[in-house]
Amino acid sequence: MTNADKYLKDEVDIEELGTALRIYVHSIDCDGLDLKHSIIKFFEKSAKPTLTEDEKVLLRNMNEDYKHLKRTNNGDLYAGVDYFGAYSHLFQFIKPRRRI
């Protein structure tokens, strides 16, 4: 997911977008770059994953014995060794582990 996917949608939070842009522009070396080019680079950059409200609720209510979440190659979500198939639509930023 890029920053464009995250912020350029109908329910965009303008304050959150403005804060993210301000932090990005101040964090890069703008020497020779104009603002338009910096903003284009921001939207092409990969976005940091943020948890949805549903994901936060699930994590708050999970048993503390679960130390990690994982996703299999077919998209199934597991917490520890337990199958969480009903919640496979959540945590989309968790990708299956690639084996070499």
Phi, psi and omega in degrees: 000132177264170177298329178296318178297323184285316189259336183266074179220173185297319184264039183292138175270108186299321180296319179295319178295314180299318178296315180297318178295317180298315179297318181294312183297322180283340182274342180262162176275106185277012181298111179087354179258138174270167184298320180300315180295321178296318180292321177299315178298322179300314182288338178275342183287149178294138180274149173283133181293140175238146181280139174280169178299320179297320179293321178296317180297316180299315180295322178296326185264359179285152176297140182290350179290338180283121182260341183205159172249146176217158179236136179274173181297333179270008173094001180286144182256134178233142171246111188066237177255000182271137181281129178243053185300326180292343182248018182294340178284347178269168177055049181294341179284348176278117183255154176298147179285133178272130176263137180261000000 
